[in-house]
Amino acid sequence: MGITAIANLISDLRAFQHTLPEDSEELNILSAVIFDLMNAQRVMTSHRSLQNVPMTISALTAVRQKHEHDKVKDEEIDEVLAALLSAQQTLSSQPFLESFSHRIPF
């Protein structure tokens, strides 16, 4: 759960990316969001300790609170959470991306 939603969101954002004018601020903003989401997806799939955790903000927050003693895992979770929250904030604050903002799994 979550990782498929993120993969689908990345795919849809990439498709939308091709509709934006080259060298535009909107394209730069969207590219940064896609980069953040791809990085979060990479971290989730490359660390065995996170592979069974749903890629949602609430699930990651809950795991983070349970495993405060495990610094390595906390850093990985923090990286994914930061990327998801940043993407959600950007999507919801940019009028041209607002329609995608509900797609970050909470």
Rosetta silent file (secondary structure, phi, psi, omega in degrees, C-alpha in Angstrom):
SEQUENCE: MGITAIANLISDLRAFQHTLPEDSEELNILSAVIFDLMNAQRVMTSHRSLQNVPMTISALTAVRQKHEHDKVKDEEIDEVLAALLSAQQTLSSQPFLESFSHRIPF
SCORE:     score description
SCORE:     0.000 S_00000001
   1 L     0.000  142.358  176.677    0.000    0.000    0.000 S_00000001
   2 L    91.096  -51.138 -176.418    1.228    3.489   -0.704 S_00000001
   3 H   -66.405  -35.982  176.514    4.195    2.600   -2.878 S_00000001
   4 H   -68.672  -39.354  177.645    1.891    1.755   -5.795 S_00000001
   5 H   -62.549  -40.325  178.259   -0.006    5.000   -5.244 S_00000001
   6 H   -67.178  -42.633  178.530    3.275    6.921   -5.322 S_00000001
   7 H   -60.669  -42.382  178.098    4.402    5.085   -8.476 S_00000001
   8 H   -66.153  -39.724  178.124    1.092    5.936  -10.163 S_00000001
   9 H   -63.595  -44.366  178.192    1.348    9.554   -9.026 S_00000001
  10 H   -58.964  -44.311  179.200    4.889    9.824  -10.406 S_00000001
  11 H   -60.277  -45.631  179.712    3.685    8.396  -13.718 S_00000001
  12 H   -67.218  -37.751  177.762    0.797   10.867  -13.908 S_00000001
  13 H   -66.389  -37.720  177.119    3.028   13.791  -12.936 S_00000001
  14 H   -64.275  -39.891  177.740    5.511   12.824  -15.642 S_00000001
  15 H   -63.825  -42.541  179.094    2.692   12.776  -18.196 S_00000001
  16 H   -66.515  -33.098 -179.655    1.544   16.203  -16.982 S_00000001
  17 H   -55.409  -35.765 -177.528    5.149   17.424  -17.115 S_00000001
  18 L   -72.939  -10.905  178.714    5.073   17.131  -20.911 S_00000001
  19 L   -90.265  -10.011 -176.894    2.197   19.617  -21.108 S_00000001
  20 L   -89.828  148.961  178.100    4.184   22.410  -19.449 S_00000001
  21 L   -64.133  141.259  176.496    6.287   24.928  -21.357 S_00000001
  22 L   -61.837  149.364  178.328   10.017   24.232  -21.430 S_00000001
  23 L    59.386   24.870  178.430   12.155   26.382  -19.135 S_00000001
  24 L   -95.469  157.234  176.672    9.101   27.450  -17.121 S_00000001
  25 H   -62.870  -37.813  178.989    8.975   27.856  -13.361 S_00000001
  26 H   -60.325  -41.978  179.109    6.074   25.401  -13.268 S_00000001
  27 H   -63.919  -41.076  178.295    8.208   22.757  -14.975 S_00000001
  28 H   -63.797  -42.724  179.099   11.018   23.307  -12.463 S_00000001
  29 H   -62.917  -47.404 -179.447    8.605   23.022   -9.532 S_00000001
  30 H   -63.966  -40.063  178.093    7.046   19.862  -10.916 S_00000001
  31 H   -61.012  -38.637  178.584   10.456   18.333  -11.625 S_00000001
  32 H   -65.902  -39.911  177.944   11.457   18.922   -7.985 S_00000001
  33 H   -63.721  -46.226  179.585    8.292   17.193   -6.757 S_00000001
  34 H   -61.048  -42.625  178.430    8.923   14.200   -9.032 S_00000001
  35 H   -59.753  -46.679  179.119   12.527   14.023   -7.822 S_00000001
  36 H   -59.263  -45.745 -178.386   11.407   14.038   -4.162 S_00000001
  37 H   -66.943  -39.315  178.280    8.852   11.302   -4.756 S_00000001
  38 H   -66.217  -38.150  177.459   11.294    9.150   -6.714 S_00000001
  39 H   -64.980  -43.981  177.953   13.873    9.541   -3.954 S_00000001
  40 H   -61.036  -42.155  178.881   11.322    8.540   -1.314 S_00000001
  41 H   -63.147  -40.847  178.515   10.346    5.538   -3.399 S_00000001
  42 H   -62.000  -45.399 -179.706   14.012    4.543   -3.761 S_00000001
  43 H   -63.265  -43.630 -179.016   14.589    4.713   -0.002 S_00000001
  44 H   -61.920  -38.900 -175.608   11.455    2.671    0.714 S_00000001
  45 H   -88.003  -18.027 -176.239   12.422   -0.099   -1.684 S_00000001
  46 H   -93.841  -10.620 -179.953   16.151   -0.211   -0.974 S_00000001
  47 L  -111.965  116.202 -177.615   15.998   -0.688    2.794 S_00000001
  48 H   -56.597  -33.421 -177.619   14.744   -4.065    3.958 S_00000001
  49 H   -65.730  -16.932 -178.495   13.636   -2.572    7.253 S_00000001
  50 H  -108.263   -5.998 -172.295   11.080   -0.428    5.390 S_00000001
  51 L   -66.224  -22.625  178.507    9.845   -2.866    2.755 S_00000001
  52 L  -100.660    5.814  179.292    6.883   -4.036    4.855 S_00000001
  53 L   -94.557  128.432  176.447    5.895   -0.541    5.965 S_00000001
  54 L   -60.221  139.712 -179.333    3.093    1.106    3.964 S_00000001
  55 L   -85.291   67.659  176.407    4.363    4.206    2.144 S_00000001
  56 L  -129.081  154.747 -178.543    1.893    6.535    3.794 S_00000001
  57 H   -61.091  -44.479 -176.954    2.520    9.531    6.022 S_00000001
  58 H   -68.126  -41.414 -179.820    0.578    8.064    8.957 S_00000001
  59 H   -66.125  -43.029  179.508    2.197    4.604    8.779 S_00000001
  60 H   -65.992  -38.237  177.693    5.703    6.029    8.539 S_00000001
  61 H   -63.963  -42.803  179.503    5.022    8.415   11.427 S_00000001
  62 H   -63.298  -44.105  178.527    3.759    5.537   13.575 S_00000001
  63 H   -64.472  -40.345  179.768    6.822    3.398   12.811 S_00000001
  64 H   -60.134  -42.221 -178.884    9.081    6.372   13.498 S_00000001
  65 H   -69.606  -32.475 -179.997    7.527    6.873   16.932 S_00000001
  66 H   -74.939  -31.004 -172.217    7.868    3.166   17.805 S_00000001
  67 L  -113.533   42.360 -178.116   11.504    2.883   16.772 S_00000001
  68 L   -62.626  -22.471 -178.694   13.046    6.047   18.168 S_00000001
  69 L   -78.521  -17.457 -175.811   16.003    4.012   19.449 S_00000001
  70 L   -96.547   90.428 -172.711   16.974    2.797   15.967 S_00000001
  71 H   -61.149  -39.035 -179.007   18.839    5.788   14.522 S_00000001
  72 H   -63.717  -49.560 -179.665   19.490    4.250   11.084 S_00000001
  73 H   -62.340  -40.258  179.118   15.871    3.356   10.540 S_00000001
  74 H   -59.849  -41.616  179.757   14.789    6.759   11.874 S_00000001
  75 H   -64.247  -40.096  178.335   16.990    8.544    9.332 S_00000001
  76 H   -64.388  -47.014 -179.685   15.517    6.491    6.494 S_00000001
  77 H   -63.412  -42.743  179.320   11.969    7.129    7.667 S_00000001
  78 H   -60.036  -38.544  179.794   12.697   10.828    8.161 S_00000001
  79 H   -64.233  -44.079  179.510   14.005   11.042    4.595 S_00000001
  80 H   -67.817  -45.758  178.973   10.849    9.457    3.168 S_00000001
  81 H   -59.663  -44.056  179.959    8.541   11.524    5.383 S_00000001
  82 H   -60.397  -41.923 -179.892   10.323   14.749    4.456 S_00000001
  83 H   -66.453  -44.514 -179.827    9.964   13.952    0.756 S_00000001
  84 H   -64.964  -44.131 -179.640    6.274   13.046    1.046 S_00000001
  85 H   -67.449  -38.999  177.067    5.439   16.089    3.151 S_00000001
  86 H   -63.069  -45.731  178.928    7.413   18.406    0.868 S_00000001
  87 H   -61.802  -43.768 -179.959    5.672   16.990   -2.201 S_00000001
  88 H   -62.414  -42.764  179.815    2.269   17.311   -0.538 S_00000001
  89 H   -63.921  -44.642 -179.613    2.950   20.910    0.460 S_00000001
  90 H   -65.318  -45.128 -179.659    4.152   21.848   -3.006 S_00000001
  91 H   -61.851  -38.848 -177.327    1.259   20.104   -4.758 S_00000001
  92 H   -81.503  -18.920 -177.921   -1.314   21.783   -2.537 S_00000001
  93 H   -95.704   -9.995 -179.531    0.272   25.243   -2.673 S_00000001
  94 L  -105.617  115.568 -176.182    0.678   25.464   -6.451 S_00000001
  95 L   -53.789  -35.588 -177.414   -2.593   26.155   -8.272 S_00000001
  96 L   -75.982   -9.777  179.366   -1.488   24.287  -11.397 S_00000001
  97 L  -115.444   -1.674 -173.760   -0.758   21.145   -9.317 S_00000001
  98 H   -54.274  -33.545 -177.678   -3.600   21.325   -6.822 S_00000001
  99 H   -66.885  -15.175  178.876   -5.550   18.537   -8.505 S_00000001
 100 H   -94.971  -11.580 -169.293   -2.732   16.114   -7.599 S_00000001
 101 H   -62.326  -30.822 -178.722   -2.442   17.115   -3.920 S_00000001
 102 H   -76.244   -4.243 -173.514   -4.926   14.538   -2.621 S_00000001
 103 H   -90.534   -4.864  173.477   -2.876   11.717   -4.148 S_00000001
 104 L   -77.714  119.156 -176.476   -0.110   11.647   -1.534 S_00000001
 105 L   -65.636  121.611  178.487   -1.136    8.696    0.662 S_00000001
 106 L   -95.723    0.000    0.000   -1.833    9.874    4.176 S_00000001
